[in-house]
Amino acid sequence: MAKAAKTAIKKDPKLSAEAKNYTKVIKAVRSPKTGAYSFKEGMVHKDKVKDFLASK
């Protein structure tokens, strides 16, 4: 099914240009109870990556 979504983006240049503005960001977050790390990830606009990493 991912192949169908990929081809849909290629057909419409406007969607293709908009999709390139997003980045997958992965952040390690430490649990206050156990001290173990977990990962928080999200698709973020490229202008808001620093805000995502700075948030708790």
N, C-alpha and C positions, 0 to 999 in steps of 0.2 A: 504494500500500500504506500510505502514511502516513495516508491518510484512514481506513482501517479501524482503525488504532491510536488515532486521535483519537476516533472514535466509541466505542471500547471504554472509553476513559477517561471520556467523558461519561456513559455508562450507569451506571458504578459511582461513586457520590460519594466513597467512601473512597479509590479510586485517584486521583481528581481532586484531592482535598485533599492527598494525598501528593506528587503530581507538582508541585504549586505550591511545594514546599519545596526544590526543586532549581534551581540557576542554572548557566548555561553561562559558564565563566570562561576567558578567553584571556590568556596570559602570554607576553611577549617574552623569549626566552632567548638570550644571546649565546654564540656558539661560542668556546671558548678558543683553538682553532687558527687559525681564519680571521678571527674578529672579526665575522662575519656574524650577523645575527639570524635565529632561527627561532621558531616559535610553538608553545607547548604549550597544548593546550586540554582541558577536561574538564567533565563534569557533576558538580557538587559540591553537597553539602547546604549550604543557606544559612548554617548556623552554622559551617561549616568553610572559608569563602572566604578568610579571612585566613591560615589555616594553609597553604592551597594557594599563595597568593601569596608567602608567606614562605619556602616550601621552594625548594631549588635543583634 
